[in-house]
Amino acid sequence: MTKTQACTVLAAILLGTASIGAYAAGPNKDDTGLYVGGAIGRSSYSLSGSSSIPVPWGAEKNSKAGTAYKLYGGYRLTETFGVEAGYARLGRVSQWTSLNGVSTLQKGSGQVFYAAATARLPIGDAFALNGRLGIARGSVSGGNDRWVPAHQRISGSSTGVMAGFGAEYRMTQNLSITADYDYFGKVSKQAKGGMLSVGLKASF
């Protein structure tokens, strides 16, 4: 997804929010049951500093952030606790490294699958705070670091603890707008990832 496409989608979400927001949220519904959602935002990577070198003059810069999106679904067992699983595409990441005295630009693209327990704290009829704690399986795929030593390689996969928190605003009885930050921990041996996003969630 290009930055232009991402901005278009985000604009559509915000315009939809403005139009739907003209309607009242309606009577309180029982906040249990199935929900699905999608969000778009910006990823951030933390890379191993031991393998980085200064960017060669005139060369492409290191990239530790990109356009990201996530799709997820969950089930609220009670109005407070539930479970959730999802997929996040974290976008591209790149870093210059030195191999036998030669500068090499590693490039990759991160993704994550996660499963988490959820907690929710309603604030009034329309607002709520939420949190997630679980396990994430991440990976960074790249095709140009085969000869880079393992302790410098940004590609690979890893499993670890993930955590997230955010807020939601109910626009209608079944539709909410969300704002979240998710930290997925290590997505490879040398890269950690997270994302800040806004999106929509539908409850059933």
C-alpha positions in Angstrom: 0.0 0.0 0.0 1.4 3.4 -1.0 1.3 6.5 1.1 -1.2 8.0 -1.3 -3.5 5.0 -1.0 -3.1 5.0 2.8 -4.0 8.7 3.0 -7.1 8.1 0.8 -8.3 5.3 3.0 -7.7 7.3 6.2 -9.6 10.3 4.7 -12.5 8.0 3.8 -12.6 6.7 7.4 -12.6 10.2 8.8 -15.3 11.5 6.4 -17.4 8.4 7.2 -17.0 9.2 10.9 -18.1 12.7 10.4 -21.3 11.7 8.6 -22.2 8.8 10.9 -21.4 11.0 13.9 -24.5 13.0 13.1 -26.6 10.1 14.4 -27.1 9.3 18.0 -25.4 6.2 19.4 -28.8 4.9 20.4 -29.6 2.9 23.6 -26.9 1.1 25.4 -26.3 -2.4 24.0 -25.0 -5.3 26.0 -21.2 -5.1 25.3 -20.6 -8.9 24.8 -20.4 -11.0 21.8 -18.5 -11.0 18.5 -16.7 -8.0 16.9 -14.4 -7.4 13.9 -12.3 -4.4 13.0 -9.7 -2.9 10.7 -7.3 0.0 11.2 -4.6 1.9 9.4 -1.7 3.9 10.7 2.1 4.1 11.1 4.5 1.4 12.2 7.7 2.0 14.1 10.7 -0.3 14.2 13.6 -0.6 16.7 16.6 -2.2 15.1 19.8 -3.5 16.7 22.2 -0.6 17.0 25.3 -2.8 16.9 25.0 -3.5 13.2 24.2 0.0 11.9 26.6 2.3 10.1 26.4 5.9 8.8 24.4 6.2 5.6 26.7 6.6 2.6 26.7 10.0 1.0 23.8 10.4 -1.4 22.4 6.9 -0.7 18.9 5.9 0.4 18.3 6.5 4.1 17.6 4.0 6.8 13.8 3.5 7.2 12.3 2.6 10.6 8.7 3.5 10.0 6.1 2.8 7.3 2.4 2.6 6.5 0.8 -0.2 8.5 -2.6 -1.8 8.8 -4.3 -4.5 10.9 -7.3 -6.7 10.7 -8.7 -8.4 13.8 -11.7 -10.2 15.4 -12.6 -11.0 18.9 -15.2 -12.1 21.4 -16.2 -10.3 24.6 -16.9 -13.0 27.2 -18.2 -10.3 29.5 -18.5 -6.5 29.3 -15.0 -6.3 30.7 -13.0 -9.3 29.5 -12.6 -11.1 26.2 -10.2 -12.6 23.6 -8.9 -11.3 20.3 -6.8 -12.5 17.3 -5.4 -10.5 14.4 -3.0 -9.8 11.6 -0.9 -6.7 11.2 1.2 -5.7 8.2 3.9 -3.4 9.5 5.4 -2.1 6.2 8.9 -1.8 5.1 12.1 -1.4 7.1 15.7 -0.9 6.0 19.1 -0.4 7.5 22.7 0.0 6.3 25.2 -2.5 7.6 28.9 -3.2 6.9 29.9 -6.5 5.4 33.7 -7.0 5.0 34.1 -3.3 4.9 31.4 -2.9 2.2 28.2 -1.0 3.0 25.1 -3.0 2.3 21.5 -1.8 2.6 19.2 -4.5 4.1 15.5 -4.2 3.2 12.5 -6.1 4.6 8.8 -6.0 5.3 7.3 -7.0 8.6 4.1 -8.8 9.5 2.6 -10.2 12.7 -0.1 -12.6 13.8 -1.2 -12.3 17.4 -3.7 -13.7 20.0 -4.5 -11.8 23.1 -6.7 -11.5 26.2 -8.6 -8.2 26.3 -9.9 -5.8 28.9 -12.3 -2.9 28.5 -13.3 0.0 30.8 -16.4 1.9 29.7 -16.4 5.6 30.4 -20.0 6.8 30.0 -22.3 5.5 27.3 -20.1 6.1 24.2 -16.4 6.1 25.3 -14.3 3.1 26.5 -10.6 2.4 27.2 -9.2 -1.0 26.1 -6.1 -3.1 26.5 -4.6 -6.2 25.1 -2.0 -8.7 26.4 -0.9 -11.8 24.5 1.5 -13.6 22.2 2.7 -12.4 18.8 4.5 -14.3 16.0 6.3 -11.9 13.8 8.6 -12.0 10.8 10.6 -9.7 8.6 11.0 -10.9 5.0 13.9 -9.7 2.8 15.8 -11.0 -0.1 19.1 -9.1 0.1 20.7 -10.2 3.4 21.7 -13.8 2.7 25.4 -13.0 3.2 24.9 -10.7 6.2 26.0 -12.4 9.5 23.1 -13.6 11.6 23.8 -11.1 14.4 23.3 -8.2 11.9 20.4 -9.7 9.8 17.1 -7.8 10.1 15.1 -10.6 8.4 13.8 -13.6 10.2 11.1 -14.5 12.6 10.4 -14.4 16.4 7.7 -15.1 19.0 7.2 -12.9 22.0 4.8 -11.0 24.3 2.6 -8.3 22.7 0.7 -5.5 24.5 -1.7 -2.8 23.3 -3.9 -0.1 24.6 -6.3 2.4 23.1 -9.7 4.0 23.2 -13.0 3.7 21.2 -16.0 5.9 20.6 -19.3 4.4 19.7 -20.9 6.2 16.8 -23.9 3.9 16.5 -25.2 0.9 18.4 -22.9 -1.4 16.4 -20.1 0.7 15.0 -17.2 2.4 16.8 -14.1 4.4 15.8 -10.9 3.3 17.5 -7.4 4.7 18.2 -4.8 2.2 19.4 -1.1 1.6 19.9 0.2 -2.0 19.7 3.7 -3.2 20.6 4.5 -6.6 19.1 8.0 -7.0 20.6 10.5 -8.9 18.5 9.3 -9.5 15.0 12.8 -10.9 14.1 16.0 -11.4 16.1 17.2 -7.9 15.4 14.0 -6.0 14.9 11.2 -4.9 17.3 7.9 -3.5 15.9 4.8 -1.6 16.9 2.1 0.5 15.3 -0.2 3.5 16.0 -3.5 3.3 14.2 -7.1 4.5 13.8 -9.9 2.4 12.5 -13.4 1.1 12.7 -14.9 -1.8 14.7 -18.2 -3.5 14.2 -20.0 -5.4 17.0 -22.6 -8.0 16.5 
